[in-house]
Amino acid sequence: MDQIRIIGGTPLHGVVEVGGAKNAALPILAASLLGGGECIIDHVPQVQDLVTMGKLLALLGVEVQTEGGRVMLEASNVQSIEAPYDLVKTMRASILALGPLLTRLGEAKVSLPGGCAIGTRPVTLHLKGLTMMGAEIHVEHGYIHAKASRLKGARIDLDFPTVTGTENLIMAACLADGTTSLHHVAREPEIMDLCAFLTKRGAKIVGAGTDTITIEGVRELHGASHRVMPDRVEAGTFVMAGAITGGDVTVKGCVTDHLGTMFTKIQEMGVELTEEDGEGVRVRRSTPLKAVEVKTLPYPGFPTDLQAQMMALMAVAEGTSVMTETIFEGRFLHVPELHRMGALIDVDGPHAVVKGVPRLAGAPVMASDLRASAGLVLAGLAAEGETIVSRVYHLDRGYERLEEKLQALGAQVQRVREVI
Ligand code: UD1
């Protein structure tokens, strides 16, 4: 298994380019299932989750061809209705096949994703919405089995603005009979990107990016080309890498509007941010980081996917910071690993109280999930001495060539094979 070896303490300098958003590319690729006609998707990040999505789509009968960051999909001959456990267990986003398969083929069988390291993560809201659209759903033998000769438009009010739940219901509604109005939905930019792609395919969608989305069902969708939006979580991670090392880093190719809440918090910590034409940001820090209070919230609030990275900064900030995680109940698995590096963090339910220390100490640590891994890498960049992050396969699910991009900024970081 691969590990990331970091010698900390070098301020990062230079320019880094952000790739396509994993969380936008996943639903966009899944949306190929909605009809025939060639779909050409560019700026798809080459990360493990997208490889898994490609495998799932191929298994369902989609012709999938990948050339670098371009994925070409043709879904005229989709016949299989089953997303098996072996794939779903490695990537929860496989649930995104449910809505498209059901609405296109009248039936879908998707393995129940089950829990994962960061929480129980149910999909009840996806199922409730589809049921309101007329689907008959049984959960048996670990599978969600859904049937509907044709879904019917409905008014659906979500109890919580679930991201993939909103995406599943939008895709299902595209081919439903009549109009579906979705209320209290997620407003994440990735949902707007999915809707932009669906609209290019001939879907009729109004309200993406607000908390009410209306979809008028159409008979079929056609092919289309689309370029995936930049990854705001990757961009945020590089901004924090510049900030934690006290460097001077320009993060290019991101949409700064998507990072507003996070920028505010980083600035509160004493980091200088200069926006560059809405397409990039320069990060500089010459004074010690200051403590800050942060609460994760659905977009446009502070993203839970940047919580672990932010905690690395809090660990070396002057004073006492508080991080409150409101989205996932179990998302503090990086805390015991940060303790190993000398961080002073007390967890009390959804709150983590972080007493900043002047310097972390490099140590062997273990990644528990995708974003926690990124938090540990940031901590390693700021720590004294050597940090070895193991279980890097979590990182590879969502970050493209992270160590190469950090090396180009001057970081002493390498991918190495674990010696057992
Ligand atoms: C998506 C993102 C993930 C991000 C998360 C929150 C993708 C592929 N993944 O995950 O990176 O961390 O949004 O921004 O886009 N919930 C229910 N019932 C449901 C569905 C969700 O109770 O039916 C709860 C979850 O347990 C969790 C909260 O809602 O506490 C948010 O989950 P959700 O927005 O669904 O996250 P994902 O779509 O899985």
Boltz pocket constraint, residues with backbone or C-beta under 6 A from the ligand:
constraints:
  - pocket:
      binder: B
      contacts: [[A, 22], [A, 23], [A, 26], [A, 92], [A, 93], [A, 119], [A, 120], [A, 121], [A, 122], [A, 123], [A, 124], [A, 125], [A, 126], [A, 127], [A, 160], [A, 161], [A, 162], [A, 163], [A, 164], [A, 165], [A, 304], [A, 305], [A, 326], [A, 327], [A, 328], [A, 329]]
      max_distance: 6.0
